[in-house]
């Protein structure tokens, strides 16, 4: 096995388009969790309030169909894009990853184990009922209930009790300090901790009811979801569009044609080979540097060659990240060795696998697979993940590992990979917020939701707990460096590249702002009258 300590590159132009201030501001958000109360943040006047920018339909193309629309259990971006327009949490991330108020008008932390949130008054659910502190308490307890199956549950474990002194005040009493709590409350516009009405949860997967600026109008299975303006939205100036329509199209080329013909106004992933064609008099190309990345995971608990640490290390040494960026992403990416990305406040030196196919062959022979073996690698049906899987399969073929590539429909992929763990090796992608506990706990805490390879180490579990409760950033970084030093050599997850994502949008849409966390929000996008 060849591993060296690699110091990650300096910041350079990490976030060119979206979230340009992340390196400093994410630290500021973390430091601001405790201390003086956060005052209400005044909303700057929006352009559309004084101009004729209301109305119209915004049509969005996305790579797959939502499996369901319950924000407490959703774990895939195509659901989040729809849900962020219908649901809201107490707080959210702004475009620079500061934690700012949303349904909470402001909050205070009189000590590290007490959070007090003061709610906006007059907020209504889509069913017409006013939201109160009781709804916050119910929603959080639903997330904390193991029967709900929420991937957010682990981040609520520090909460010992929830008090509601009055209809507009919520107090969280923590058992231990929790550095990532506010980050988790803020993730994806707060929808991972969205406030929902108890009376609607029995049907919430298909008949969602939230407090957001849009409500569900129709869901045509296999084709599209239509949202319409919620006229009683608590911010009376929003939203601008009358409707949002989300069209499902897993075929990248078909999605590209939908943009070219204006069947949709926006697509999140222009096929890389068509990126230059997207910049025309009618459409424009947006290239956004992302917090997202891809990795190859191997199931260390399966009764297959991947159960052997040497085989997993051989795979890691067979992957040429630079070639993947060139062949699969057409240069729209940068190699990585860690999920704590360069340019973020939490980047640390890590042990890195170097491309060494001869060393990989030796490891395979030592493990008893001198002649290699056959298996299947699975990828999500996105433009980049299919191609990454094909390039990885070709690279592994050179050392004797022969992989068939499969890209099932998105819901099947999610079920087979994340729930049933049918496959033994897969290419995956994720765009997390810049909070290290959220990232490392997901990958390396025993039985965590993204710990697909079966990694388990009592010392790592203990370190994750320490990092979660430690409020000093320098000490937290040392903890996370130790976690990676322990976990990366096991090679259950092999990190490949960070993506720069090309998006396409028609020029008659204005004020769309890309985000580094893959979030999509069209509430303040307006359509030019034509």
C-alpha positions in Angstrom: 0.0 0.0 0.0 1.3 3.4 -0.9 0.0 6.3 1.2 1.6 9.6 1.7 0.6 12.6 3.7 -0.8 15.1 1.3 -1.2 18.7 2.2 -4.2 20.0 0.4 -3.8 22.8 -2.1 -4.3 26.5 -1.1 -7.7 28.1 -1.6 -7.1 29.6 -5.1 -10.5 30.0 -6.8 -12.4 27.4 -4.8 -15.8 29.1 -5.1 -15.8 31.3 -8.2 -19.5 31.8 -8.6 -21.3 30.6 -5.5 -20.5 31.1 -1.9 -17.3 33.0 -2.5 -16.8 33.9 1.1 -17.1 30.4 2.5 -13.6 30.0 4.0 -14.1 32.8 6.5 -17.8 32.9 6.9 -18.4 29.3 7.8 -16.0 29.8 10.7 -17.9 32.9 11.7 -21.2 31.1 11.7 -19.7 28.4 14.0 -18.2 31.0 16.3 -21.5 32.9 16.5 -23.5 30.0 17.9 -23.0 31.1 21.5 -23.0 34.4 23.2 -25.1 37.5 22.6 -28.6 37.2 21.1 -28.7 37.4 17.3 -30.9 40.4 16.4 -33.5 40.2 13.7 -31.9 40.6 10.3 -33.7 43.3 8.2 -34.6 42.0 4.7 -33.3 44.3 2.0 -35.9 45.6 -0.4 -36.1 43.2 -3.4 -36.1 44.5 -7.0 -39.4 43.0 -7.9 -41.4 44.8 -5.2 -41.3 48.1 -7.2 -41.2 46.6 -10.7 -43.4 44.4 -12.8 -41.6 41.1 -12.0 -44.4 39.0 -10.6 -46.1 36.1 -12.4 -45.2 33.5 -14.9 -44.1 29.9 -14.7 -40.6 28.7 -14.1 -39.9 25.3 -15.6 -37.0 23.3 -14.1 -35.5 20.1 -15.4 -34.1 17.6 -12.9 -32.4 14.3 -13.2 -35.0 12.2 -11.4 -38.3 12.0 -9.7 -38.8 12.6 -6.0 -39.4 9.3 -4.1 -41.5 11.2 -1.6 -41.8 14.7 -0.2 -41.4 14.2 3.5 -38.5 16.6 4.4 -37.7 14.7 7.6 -36.7 11.5 5.7 -35.7 12.8 2.2 -32.0 12.1 1.5 -31.7 13.0 -2.2 -31.3 16.4 -3.9 -34.2 16.0 -6.4 -36.6 15.9 -3.5 -34.9 18.7 -1.7 -35.2 21.0 -4.7 -39.0 20.7 -4.6 -39.2 20.6 -0.8 -37.2 23.8 -0.2 -40.0 25.7 -1.9 -42.7 24.2 0.4 -41.1 23.7 3.8 -39.0 25.9 6.1 -37.0 25.5 9.3 -36.2 27.8 12.1 -32.9 29.0 10.4 -31.2 28.6 7.1 -27.8 29.2 5.5 -27.4 32.3 3.4 -25.3 32.2 0.2 -22.1 32.7 2.2 -23.0 29.9 4.7 -23.8 32.2 7.6 -26.7 30.8 9.7 -29.5 33.4 9.5 -33.1 33.5 10.7 -36.0 32.0 8.8 -39.1 30.9 10.8 -37.3 32.0 13.9 -37.1 35.8 14.0 -34.1 35.6 16.2 -32.4 33.3 18.8 -30.1 33.5 21.7 -27.7 31.0 23.4 -27.4 32.1 27.1 -25.0 29.1 27.5 -23.7 26.4 25.2 -26.4 24.0 26.3 -29.4 26.3 25.9 -30.9 27.6 22.7 -33.9 29.9 22.8 -35.7 30.6 19.5 -38.3 33.4 19.1 -40.7 32.7 16.2 -42.3 34.9 13.7 -45.9 35.6 14.5 -48.7 35.0 11.9 -46.9 32.3 9.9 -49.5 29.9 8.4 -49.3 26.4 7.1 -50.7 25.7 3.6 -53.8 24.3 5.4 -54.5 27.7 6.8 -53.6 27.0 10.5 -51.1 29.3 12.3 -47.7 27.8 13.1 -46.8 27.9 16.8 -44.1 26.6 19.1 -46.0 23.4 19.6 -45.4 22.6 15.9 -41.7 23.1 16.4 -41.7 20.8 19.4 -43.7 18.2 17.5 -41.5 18.4 14.4 -38.2 18.0 16.3 -39.6 15.1 18.4 -40.7 13.4 15.1 -37.2 13.7 13.8 -35.8 12.3 17.1 -38.3 9.3 17.0 -36.4 6.2 15.7 -39.7 5.1 14.0 -39.5 8.1 11.7 -36.2 6.9 10.1 -34.8 10.4 9.7 -31.2 10.8 8.7 -31.1 14.0 10.7 -31.9 12.1 14.0 -28.2 11.6 15.0 -27.7 15.4 15.1 -30.6 15.9 17.4 -29.3 13.4 20.0 -27.8 16.2 22.2 -31.3 17.5 22.8 -32.5 16.5 26.2 -35.8 18.3 26.2 -37.8 20.9 24.4 -39.8 23.6 26.2 -42.5 25.9 24.8 -43.0 28.8 27.3 -45.5 30.4 25.0 -46.8 30.1 21.4 -43.8 31.9 19.9 -40.9 30.7 22.1 -39.0 27.4 21.9 -36.2 26.4 24.2 -33.9 23.5 23.4 -32.2 22.1 26.5 -29.1 20.1 25.5 -27.5 17.2 27.3 -24.1 18.2 26.0 -22.8 21.1 23.9 -23.2 20.5 20.2 -21.0 22.3 17.7 -22.9 21.1 14.6 -26.5 21.6 15.8 -27.1 25.0 14.2 -25.5 23.8 10.9 -27.9 20.9 10.8 -30.9 23.1 11.5 -29.8 25.4 8.7 -29.0 22.7 6.0 -30.9 23.0 2.7 -32.9 26.1 3.8 -33.7 24.3 7.0 -35.8 21.6 5.5 -33.9 18.8 7.1 -35.4 20.2 10.3 -38.6 21.6 8.7 -41.6 22.5 10.8 -44.6 20.5 9.8 -48.2 20.3 11.1 -49.0 17.1 13.1 -52.4 16.7 11.4 -50.8 16.5 7.9 -48.0 13.9 8.5 -50.0 10.8 7.7 -50.1 11.9 4.0 -47.1 14.2 3.9 -45.1 12.0 1.5 -47.5 12.7 -1.3 -49.6 15.6 0.0 -47.0 17.9 1.6 -48.1 20.7 3.9 -45.5 23.3 5.0 -45.0 27.0 5.6 -43.1 27.8 2.4 -43.8 30.2 -0.4 -45.3 27.5 -2.7 -47.7 24.7 -2.1 -48.3 21.5 -4.1 -50.7 21.8 -7.0 -50.2 18.5 -8.8 -47.8 15.5 -9.0 -48.0 13.7 -12.3 -46.1 10.5 -11.6 -43.2 9.9 -14.0 -43.5 13.4 -15.6 -43.6 16.5 -13.3 -44.5 18.2 -10.1 -46.3 21.6 -10.2 -46.1 24.1 -7.3 -48.3 27.2 -7.1 -47.9 30.4 -5.1 -49.1 30.3 -1.5 -51.0 33.6 -1.2 -50.8 33.6 2.6 -47.0 33.3 2.8 -45.7 35.1 5.8 -43.3 37.3 3.7 -45.9 39.1 1.6 -43.5 40.2 -1.1 -42.7 36.7 -2.1 -42.7 34.6 -4.2 -42.4 36.1 -7.7 -43.4 33.3 -10.0 -47.0 32.0 -10.1 -45.9 28.5 -10.5 -42.8 26.2 -10.5 -42.8 23.1 -12.6 -40.2 20.4 -12.0 -39.8 18.0 -14.9 -38.2 14.6 -14.4 -35.7 13.4 -17.1 -33.0 10.9 -16.2 -31.5 10.9 -19.7 -28.8 13.7 -19.9 -29.1 14.1 -23.7 -32.9 14.4 -23.5 -32.5 16.9 -20.7 -30.2 18.9 -22.8 -32.7 18.9 -25.7 -35.4 20.1 -23.2 -33.3 23.1 -22.4 -32.4 23.9 -26.1 -36.1 23.8 -27.1 -37.2 25.7 -24.0 -39.3 22.9 -22.8 -37.6 23.9 -19.5 -36.0 27.1 -18.5 -33.3 25.7 -16.3 -31.3 22.5 -16.0 -28.8 21.8 -13.2 -26.4 19.6 -15.2 -25.5 20.5 -18.7 -23.7 17.5 -20.2 -20.0 18.4 -20.0 -19.5 17.9 -23.8 -22.2 20.4 -24.5 -21.1 23.1 -22.0 -19.7 25.5 -24.7 -22.9 25.2 -26.7 -25.0 26.4 -23.7 -23.8 30.0 -24.0 -25.9 31.5 -26.8 -28.1 34.5 -27.4 -31.0 32.6 -25.8 -29.3 30.6 -23.0 -26.4 31.1 -20.8 -24.0 28.8 -19.0 -23.3 29.1 -15.3 -20.3 27.2 -13.9 -20.5 26.9 -10.1 -17.8 25.5 -8.0 -19.4 23.0 -5.6 -19.0 21.7 -2.1 -20.0 18.4 -3.6 -17.7 15.5 -4.5 -17.8 11.9 -5.7 -16.4 8.9 -4.1 -16.2 5.1 -4.7 -17.4 3.0 -1.8 -16.8 -0.7 -1.3 -18.9 -2.9 1.0 -16.4 -4.3 3.5 -19.1 -6.4 5.1 -20.2 -8.3 1.9 -19.0 -11.8 1.2 -17.0 -10.7 -1.8 -13.3 -9.8 -2.4 -14.1 -6.2 -1.2 -14.3 -7.6 2.3 -10.5 -7.9 2.2 -8.7 -4.6 3.1 -6.0 -5.4 0.6 -8.5 -5.5 -2.2 -10.0 -2.2 -1.2 -6.5 -0.7 -1.0 -5.7 -2.1 -4.4 -8.8 -0.3 -5.8 -7.7 2.9 -4.2 -4.2 2.6 -5.8 -5.8 1.8 -9.2 -7.8 5.1 -9.4 -6.2 7.9 -11.4 -8.2 10.9 -10.3 -6.7 13.3 -12.9 -7.7 11.0 -15.7 -11.3 10.9 -14.3 -11.4 14.7 -14.2 -10.2 14.8 -17.8 -12.2 12.0 -19.4 -15.4 11.9 -17.3 -15.8 15.6 -16.4 -14.1 17.3 -19.4 -12.0 19.3 -16.9 -14.9 20.4 -14.8 -13.4 18.9 -11.6 -10.4 18.7 -9.3 -8.9 15.6 -7.6 -9.4 15.1 -3.9 -8.2 12.7 -1.2 -10.5 13.8 1.6 -14.1 14.8 2.1 -12.9 17.9 4.0 -12.2 20.0 0.9 -9.4 22.3 0.3 -10.4 25.9 0.6 -12.8 25.3 3.5 -11.9 26.1 7.1 -11.7 22.4 8.0 -9.2 21.2 5.4 -6.4 19.1 7.1 -3.4 17.2 5.9 -4.5 13.6 5.1 -2.9 10.3 4.2 -3.4 10.0 0.4 -3.4 7.0 -1.9 -1.2 7.5 -5.0 -1.9 6.1 -8.4 0.2 2.9 -8.4 -1.3 0.1 -10.6 1.7 -2.2 -10.1 1.3 -1.9 -6.4 -2.4 -2.6 -6.8 -1.6 -5.8 -8.7 0.7 -6.9 -5.9 -1.9 -6.3 -3.3 -4.5 -8.3 -5.3 -2.1 -11.2 -5.6 -1.3 -11.1 -1.9 -5.0 -11.3 -1.2 -5.4 -14.3 -3.5 -6.7 -12.6 -6.6 -3.7 -12.7 -8.9 -6.1 -13.2 -11.9 -8.6 -10.6 -10.7 -12.3 -11.1 -10.4 -15.7 -10.0 -11.8 -18.3 -7.8 -10.3 -20.7 -4.8 -11.0 -20.2 -1.2 -10.2 -23.4 0.9 -9.9 -23.8 4.7 -10.4 -26.7 7.1 -10.2 -28.2 8.2 -13.6 -26.5 11.6 -13.8 -24.3 12.9 -16.6 -21.2 12.7 -14.4 -21.7 9.6 -12.3 -22.3 7.2 -15.2 -19.1 8.5 -16.9 -17.1 8.4 -13.7 -18.1 4.8 -13.2 -17.1 3.9 -16.7 -13.7 5.4 -16.3 -13.2 3.8 -12.9 -14.2 0.4 -14.4 -11.6 0.9 -17.2 -8.9 1.8 -14.7 -9.7 -1.3 -12.6 -9.7 -3.5 -15.6 -6.1 -2.7 -16.1 -5.2 -4.4 -12.8 -7.5 -7.3 -13.4 -10.8 -6.2 -11.7 -13.5 -6.6 -14.3 -16.6 -4.5 -13.6 -19.9 -4.2 -15.4 -21.4 -0.7 -15.2 -25.0 -0.3 -14.2 -27.0 2.9 -13.9 -30.6 2.1 -12.8 -33.4 4.6 -12.5 -32.8 7.0 -9.6 -35.3 5.5 -7.1 -34.0 2.0 -7.8 -30.4 3.2 -7.3 -31.3 4.8 -4.0 -33.1 1.7 -2.7 -30.5 -0.8 -3.9 -27.4 1.2 -2.8 -28.5 3.0 0.3 -31.2 0.7 1.8 -30.6 -2.8 0.6 -26.8 -2.4 -0.1 -27.3 -4.9 -2.9 -24.1 -3.9 -4.7 -20.5 -4.3 -3.6 -19.0 -1.3 -5.2 -20.6 2.0 -6.3 -19.9 5.5 -7.4 -21.7 8.1 -5.3 -22.0 11.8 -5.0 -22.9 14.2 -2.1 -23.0 17.9 -1.6 -22.9 18.5 2.2 -22.7 21.8 4.1 -19.3 22.9 5.3 -19.6 21.3 8.8 -17.1 18.5 9.4 -19.2 16.6 11.9 -22.0 16.2 9.4 -19.5 14.9 6.8 -17.3 12.6 8.9 -20.0 11.2 11.1 -22.0 10.3 8.0 -19.1 8.3 6.5 -17.4 6.8 9.6 -19.7 6.6 12.6 -20.8 3.0 13.1 -24.1 2.4 11.2 -24.4 6.0 10.0 -26.5 6.7 6.9 -23.6 7.1 4.5 -21.4 4.5 6.1 -22.2 2.1 3.3 -18.9 0.2 3.4 -19.5 -1.0 7.0 -16.6 0.9 8.6 -16.6 0.6 12.4 -13.9 1.7 14.9 -14.6 2.4 18.6 -11.9 5.0 18.7 -13.3 6.8 15.7 -16.8 6.7 17.2 -15.3 8.2 20.4 -13.5 10.9 18.4 -16.6 11.9 16.5 -18.4 12.3 19.8 -15.5 14.5 21.1 -15.5 16.6 18.0 -19.3 17.1 18.2 -19.0 18.4 21.8 -15.8 20.5 21.3 -16.4 24.2 20.6 -12.8 25.2 20.0 -12.1 25.1 16.2 -8.4 24.4 16.5 -9.1 21.4 18.8 -11.8 20.2 16.5 -9.5 20.2 13.5 -7.0 18.0 15.3 -9.8 15.5 16.2 -10.9 15.4 12.5 -7.4 14.9 11.3 -7.0 11.9 13.6 -10.3 10.5 12.3 -9.1 10.6 8.8 -5.7 9.1 9.7 -7.6 6.2 11.1 -10.3 5.8 8.5 -8.7 6.5 5.1 -6.3 3.5 5.1 -9.3 1.2 5.4 -10.5 2.4 2.0 -14.2 1.7 2.5 -14.6 5.1 0.9 -12.2 6.4 -1.8 -12.6 10.1 -2.6 -12.2 11.0 -6.2 -13.0 14.6 -7.2 -14.7 17.8 -6.4 -17.1 19.0 -9.1 -17.5 22.3 -10.9 -21.1 22.0 -12.2 -22.2 23.5 -15.5 -25.8 24.7 -15.4 -27.9 26.0 -18.3 -30.6 28.8 -18.0 -32.7 30.7 -20.4 -31.9 34.5 -20.5 -35.5 35.5 -19.9 -35.0 34.2 -16.3 -33.4 36.7 -14.0 -31.9 36.8 -10.5 -31.1 33.1 -10.2 -28.1 32.6 -7.9 -26.2 29.3 -7.9 -25.2 27.9 -4.5 -22.1 25.8 -3.6 -24.3 23.3 -1.7 -26.3 22.2 -4.7 -29.4 23.9 -3.3 -31.9 25.4 -5.7 -34.3 28.3 -4.9 -36.5 30.0 -7.4 -38.6 32.1 -5.0 -37.1 35.4 -6.2 -36.4 34.4 -9.8 -38.5 36.5 -12.2 -39.5 35.9 -15.8 -39.0 38.6 -18.4 -42.3 39.4 -20.2 -42.0 38.2 -23.8 
